[in-house]
Amino acid sequence: MDLRTGMAVLETLARADGSTGWTVMIGAETPHLLALLSRDRFDKIYAAGPDVVVAGAFAPQGRAPGLPVTMHGHRTRVIVGVPGSLVGV
């Protein structure tokens, strides 16, 4: 499946059920992340077949200070680009 089609499938799943879309996205991206490894290492991981389990975590490595705003008389910060991300000051 090409990238554009894959993204359309993920979008459709996520619109129907956000949790399903998220779970499928996590599983579908693993080969793409592993493709950043050397070809030799990638081939060793998949040597026994396509049923590979990968675990790990990505954590933010920076700081998003946000933009100061006043809402209903209260100071807060809004992280731009993240809907609903109001962080109290």
GIURJO-V985522 format. One record per helix or strand of 3 or more residues. SS is the DSSP state (@ for helix, = for strand). FROM is the first residue (numbers start at 1). LEN is the number of residues. If there is no record, write none. Layout:
BEGIN
{{SS	FROM	LEN} {SS	FROM	LEN}}
END
This chain:
BEGIN
{{@	3	14} {@	18	17} {@	39	7} {=	67	5} {=	74	5} {=	86	3}}
END
